[in-house]
Amino acid sequence: MRVLVACEFSGVVREAFAARGHDAWSCDILPTEKPGNHIQGDVLDILGDGWDLMIAHPPCTHLAVSGAAWFYRKQKEQAEALEFVQKLLNAPIPRIALENPVSIISSRIRKPDQIIHPWQFGHPEKKTTCLWFKNLPKLTETNNVKAEMELLPKNIQERLHYLPPSENRARLRSKTFQGIADAMATQWGQQL
């Protein structure tokens, strides 16, 4: 299966699919952090290149409700970000999953089809992640460690939320947890 992982520089999801024998490619304006099949450029330029599945991670900078205090200053940026999301969702690809945190996508485009957390996939952390689907089933949790996570201090449970300001903070917060990537590749990789 030909898999496009849109807006991914980490290579985590791409490599999860590649490890299961798929022709998987990531595409981002940033270079990849892991060696592998990566197209550095605008993903909109390659949406029509015969992909069977796309997992899209559009930037959440102007979409996430965690930045709601600044929404009044970024009307133009929000409109552009929502237009980009809509183009990804409307791509001529048979199966699509779009991932983002809690965001205005829910109120301006449509509600998510599923909401997941890392603790459902073996990582004792909270990070509300919304998924929008086209012709894909919901992910089934693979390793629920919620009870273990709840024993941890809040700053460990919500490690990504408590990261101090740094030039790498956004990159660290945007990476997909390995357990979620593996679930996507195992469960959705069998759809064709």
MIZA-522649 format. One line per field, with one value per residue: residue in one letter; x, y, z of N, C-alpha, C in turn. Coordinates in pm, whole numbers, plus 50000, padded with zeros to 5 digits. Layout:
<nodes>
rest = (A_...)
nX = (X_...)
nY = (Y_...)
nZ = (Z_...)
caX = (X_...)
caY = (Y_...)
caZ = (Z_...)
cX = (X_...)
cY = (Y_...)
cZ = (Z_...)
</nodes>
This chain:
<nodes>
rest = (M_R_V_L_V_A_C_E_F_S_G_V_V_R_E_A_F_A_A_R_G_H_D_A_W_S_C_D_I_L_P_T_E_K_P_G_N_H_I_Q_G_D_V_L_D_I_L_G_D_G_W_D_L_M_I_A_H_P_P_C_T_H_L_A_V_S_G_A_A_W_F_Y_R_K_Q_K_E_Q_A_E_A_L_E_F_V_Q_K_L_L_N_A_P_I_P_R_I_A_L_E_N_P_V_S_I_I_S_S_R_I_R_K_P_D_Q_I_I_H_P_W_Q_F_G_H_P_E_K_K_T_T_C_L_W_F_K_N_L_P_K_L_T_E_T_N_N_V_K_A_E_M_E_L_L_P_K_N_I_Q_E_R_L_H_Y_L_P_P_S_E_N_R_A_R_L_R_S_K_T_F_Q_G_I_A_D_A_M_A_T_Q_W_G_Q_Q_L)
nX = (50085_50051_50147_50096_50231_50137_50269_50467_50766_50911_50920_50813_50549_50561_50776_50666_50469_50635_50790_50613_50600_50491_50483_50583_50576_50685_50598_50693_50749_50976_51300_51342_51369_51448_51626_51492_51212_51130_50973_51063_50882_50584_50297_50056_50120_50156_49933_49771_49909_49857_49814_49721_49645_49632_49781_49739_49890_49827_49971_49911_49923_49763_49517_49461_49278_49412_49547_49356_49336_49470_49332_49183_49373_49459_49297_49321_49530_49410_49197_49342_49471_49251_49154_49365_49344_49093_49153_49326_49149_48975_49127_49217_49229_49172_49150_49166_49312_49303_49483_49480_49515_49262_49064_48971_48884_48684_48458_48441_48468_48404_48297_48531_48591_48692_48842_49149_49401_49746_49779_49611_49754_49983_50150_50210_50072_49883_49730_49517_49394_49253_49080_48994_48817_48819_48674_48791_48824_48767_49048_49152_49221_49542_49704_49615_49711_49608_49546_49799_49916_49762_49867_50090_50261_50095_50248_50403_50220_50113_50330_50411_50259_50370_50624_50907_50943_51110_51323_51272_51031_50775_50825_50878_50631_50470_50526_50426_50323_50491_50342_50086_50141_50220_49979_49819_49955_49940_49660_49524_49683_49610_49382_49365)
nY = (49882_50225_50484_50804_51027_51311_51631_51555_51550_51402_51129_50914_50796_50733_50545_50342_50238_50164_49964_49759_49678_49854_50098_50370_50721_51031_51377_51709_52057_52084_51923_51565_51397_51139_50908_50806_50753_51057_51356_51676_51953_52114_51955_51969_51966_51701_51547_51421_51197_50918_50785_50542_50568_50832_50981_51262_51541_51830_52154_52286_52537_52771_52672_52517_52506_52567_52798_52996_53249_53417_53418_53635_53787_53647_53600_53587_53397_53176_53129_53056_52826_52659_52632_52487_52248_52163_52113_51896_51707_51678_51557_51357_51081_50752_50667_50842_50986_51247_51429_51619_51840_51930_52156_52436_52312_52135_52296_52454_52303_52014_51789_51572_51228_51051_51054_51026_50913_50905_50719_50509_50357_50253_50451_50630_50893_51199_51341_51494_51390_51447_51283_51277_51108_50948_50692_50507_50295_50350_50374_50100_50065_49959_49905_49977_50195_50359_50346_50314_50554_50742_50733_50881_51201_51509_51676_51491_51320_51499_51576_51693_51925_52069_52130_52342_52675_52675_52655_52412_52323_52319_52129_51899_51866_51804_51551_51219_50969_50659_50421_50492_50541_50281_50144_50268_50186_49905_49856_50019_49967_49721_49756_49750)
nZ = (50000_49923_50121_50248_50472_50579_50653_50836_51001_51175_51114_51250_51220_50947_50944_51102_50932_50716_50836_50837_50581_50392_50126_50230_50277_50404_50418_50440_50506_50644_50689_50725_51042_51076_50880_50568_50343_50233_50142_50098_50105_49976_50069_49935_49670_49601_49649_49460_49370_49355_49605_49854_50114_50349_50626_50802_50954_51011_51082_51407_51506_51459_51505_51736_52040_52268_52222_52230_52350_52183_51948_51843_51719_51501_51273_50988_50960_51080_50901_50672_50770_50821_50561_50449_50599_50506_50238_50268_50381_50165_49974_49685_49778_49878_50152_50454_50741_50964_51198_51499_51781_52029_51865_51650_51425_51487_51534_51308_51077_51108_51369_51542_51449_51628_51953_52106_52346_52454_52665_52604_52436_52548_52658_52944_52960_52920_52641_52459_52159_51853_51588_51248_51000_50676_50527_50709_50997_51352_51573_51768_52108_52227_52450_52740_52979_53172_53451_53566_53480_53620_53872_53865_53909_53818_53646_53516_53398_53216_53058_52810_52801_53007_52921_52920_52778_52468_52176_52059_52155_52021_51821_51974_52100_51886_51788_51707_51931_51970_52020_51926_51656_51581_51621_51426_51192_51209_51235_51038_50822_50735_50596_50320)
caX = (50000_50123_50102_50151_50217_50146_50311_50543_50911_50976_50934_50761_50437_50615_50856_50577_50411_50744_50830_50513_50607_50422_50560_50542_50649_50646_50616_50685_50838_51100_51367_51308_51462_51491_51647_51383_51141_51078_50965_51064_50810_50442_50222_49947_50171_50166_49812_49714_50011_49823_49826_49609_49612_49706_49770_49777_49916_49845_50017_49800_49958_49653_49393_49441_49209_49507_49588_49235_49355_49527_49251_49139_49484_49503_49184_49371_49606_49313_49126_49435_49492_49129_49152_49463_49282_48986_49219_49374_49032_48914_49227_49170_49292_49058_49141_49235_49300_49363_49507_49505_49462_49131_49087_48854_48837_48560_48345_48438_48458_48315_48345_48618_48531_48744_48938_49235_49507_49860_49765_49539_49847_50104_50229_50139_50060_49761_49740_49394_49422_49132_49100_48887_48839_48751_48682_48876_48760_48831_49157_49125_49334_49628_49769_49561_49790_49550_49560_49940_49937_49695_49951_50202_50231_50032_50346_50453_50106_50095_50468_50423_50198_50458_50757_50941_50964_51238_51308_51229_50906_50670_50864_50859_50487_50399_50560_50330_50372_50519_50230_49978_50189_50215_49838_49775_50014_49888_49516_49484_49765_49543_49254_49366)
caY = (50000_50353_50563_50938_51086_51454_51723_51482_51560_51309_50997_50811_50724_50678_50425_50237_50174_50102_49842_49657_49646_49949_50203_50485_50846_51149_51502_51826_52164_52063_51797_51457_51370_51000_50872_50729_50815_51187_51462_51806_52046_52138_51831_51990_51937_51557_51477_51342_51105_50776_50729_50460_50612_50948_51022_51403_51610_51973_52235_52329_52668_52867_52596_52458_52594_52608_52934_53076_53387_53495_53401_53763_53845_53561_53563_53549_53274_53069_53101_52983_52694_52581_52601_52380_52127_52120_52055_51763_51619_51658_51503_51241_50964_50673_50657_50956_51019_51376_51435_51751_51851_51995_52275_52495_52222_52075_52389_52523_52205_51912_51725_51458_51095_50980_51123_50926_50959_50814_50612_50397_50287_50216_50564_50684_51038_51257_51436_51475_51391_51429_51221_51288_50996_50921_50548_50434_50268_50405_50295_50023_50079_49841_49882_50080_50214_50473_50330_50342_50697_50820_50730_50972_51344_51575_51728_51378_51278_51599_51616_51782_52053_52137_52157_52485_52738_52650_52654_52279_52286_52284_52003_51790_51847_51758_51413_51114_50864_50536_50328_50536_50515_50136_50107_50313_50103_49769_49849_50077_49906_49598_49792_49722)
caZ = (50000_49920_50235_50261_50604_50549_50759_50937_50988_51269_51054_51339_51156_50821_50971_51152_50813_50639_50907_50807_50439_50306_50057_50310_50255_50480_50344_50527_50461_50719_50659_50816_51152_51061_50740_50509_50230_50276_50041_50164_50020_50002_50051_49840_49535_49573_49694_49351_49317_49364_49740_49901_50249_50399_50765_50794_51081_50979_51196_51493_51562_51450_51516_51869_52136_52371_52187_52212_52396_52074_51827_51787_51642_51392_51187_50855_50974_51105_50776_50587_50829_50797_50418_50431_50654_50415_50119_50305_50395_50033_49881_49608_49839_49926_50298_50515_50883_50994_51342_51555_51918_52035_51782_51584_51319_51538_51522_51179_50967_51165_51492_51513_51450_51745_52039_52171_52436_52452_52765_52544_52348_52619_52708_53060_52946_52864_52530_52384_52016_51774_51458_51150_50908_50550_50496_50804_51125_51470_51629_51889_52199_52226_52578_52827_53101_53242_53596_53596_53458_53724_53992_53842_53930_53704_53551_53439_53316_53110_53033_52694_52837_53100_52866_52928_52648_52401_52029_52018_52223_51925_51756_52070_52126_51766_51750_51737_52020_51896_52034_51837_51520_51558_51608_51294_51088_51221_51212_50910_50717_50690_50533_50175)
cX = (50089_50063_50175_50125_50245_50182_50379_50691_50982_51002_50875_50650_50484_50687_50773_50512_50519_50787_50734_50500_50537_50520_50519_50636_50596_50671_50597_50774_50972_51169_51328_51414_51518_51516_51532_51320_51076_51082_50961_51000_50665_50363_50108_49990_50171_50040_49753_49807_49984_49841_49702_49557_49695_49674_49822_49786_49933_49889_49898_49818_49840_49516_49360_49375_49299_49559_49472_49251_49407_49446_49213_49247_49521_49389_49230_49444_49514_49239_49215_49458_49371_49115_49248_49406_49177_49044_49272_49257_48966_49009_49173_49242_49180_49039_49227_49208_49371_49368_49536_49460_49321_49148_48957_48809_48700_48439_48333_48428_48364_48379_48435_48540_48576_48838_49016_49336_49623_49846_49686_49630_49983_50191_50155_50136_49923_49799_49618_49422_49294_49168_48975_48917_48763_48778_48779_48796_48833_48946_49108_49245_49410_49688_49728_49639_49738_49568_49702_49968_49879_49771_50067_50163_50177_50134_50413_50343_50089_50230_50479_50364_50293_50600_50788_50957_51104_51215_51260_51094_50797_50700_50840_50712_50414_50427_50453_50395_50386_50404_50113_50017_50181_50070_49783_49825_49958_49741_49475_49563_49705_49414_49250_49409)
cY = (50124_50445_50697_50986_51235_51534_51648_51495_51456_51172_50885_50730_50659_50547_50312_50163_50102_49970_49727_49632_49742_50047_50336_50602_50952_51271_51617_51934_52157_51934_51691_51441_51228_50973_50784_50807_50946_51284_51594_51905_52057_52011_51848_51957_51789_51479_51387_51237_50958_50712_50647_50509_50736_50966_51166_51465_51760_52052_52291_52470_52766_52801_52553_52556_52633_52750_53030_53222_53477_53487_53534_53828_53763_53512_53514_53415_53155_53031_53019_52842_52604_52543_52486_52247_52074_52058_51916_51665_51587_51597_51379_51113_50883_50669_50767_50957_51152_51389_51578_51749_51911_52131_52326_52414_52166_52165_52450_52427_52093_51852_51607_51327_51015_51073_51015_50995_50860_50697_50492_50308_50265_50327_50629_50838_51075_51350_51411_51494_51358_51371_51238_51185_51011_50773_50470_50407_50341_50314_50222_50035_49948_49807_49994_50085_50334_50464_50361_50492_50780_50821_50830_51117_51407_51623_51617_51327_51371_51661_51718_51920_52136_52160_52306_52545_52707_52652_52519_52238_52242_52152_51884_51761_51788_51613_51315_51011_50734_50436_50363_50509_50366_50089_50148_50218_49961_49763_49902_50018_49779_49629_49762_49581)
cZ = (50000_50025_50236_50404_50587_50672_50873_50907_51074_51208_51137_51273_51026_50846_51029_51035_50732_50703_50882_50658_50344_50241_50120_50291_50348_50391_50441_50467_50533_50673_50762_50925_51145_50914_50690_50396_50277_50160_50117_50068_50063_49971_49950_49697_49501_49613_49586_49294_49344_49500_49774_50037_50282_50547_50766_50934_51055_51103_51275_51546_51566_51468_51659_51965_52252_52345_52173_52254_52285_51945_51762_51700_51519_51303_51049_50860_50999_50977_50682_50638_50806_50650_50387_50481_50559_50288_50149_50315_50261_49932_49810_49651_49904_50077_50360_50665_50903_51145_51383_51701_51913_51967_51722_51462_51359_51520_51383_51060_51009_51290_51455_51519_51573_51821_52113_52263_52427_52551_52712_52460_52413_52674_52824_53061_52891_52750_52443_52236_51941_51637_51373_51042_50777_50521_50583_50931_51238_51512_51754_51980_52208_52361_52673_52958_53182_53393_53640_53585_53572_53856_53984_53875_53802_53600_53470_53346_53194_53075_52919_52723_52923_53047_52876_52789_52595_52252_51979_52075_52124_51854_51848_52093_52006_51728_51794_51830_51942_51904_51944_51692_51487_51542_51471_51185_51091_51181_51075_50794_50664_50614_50383_50146)
</nodes>
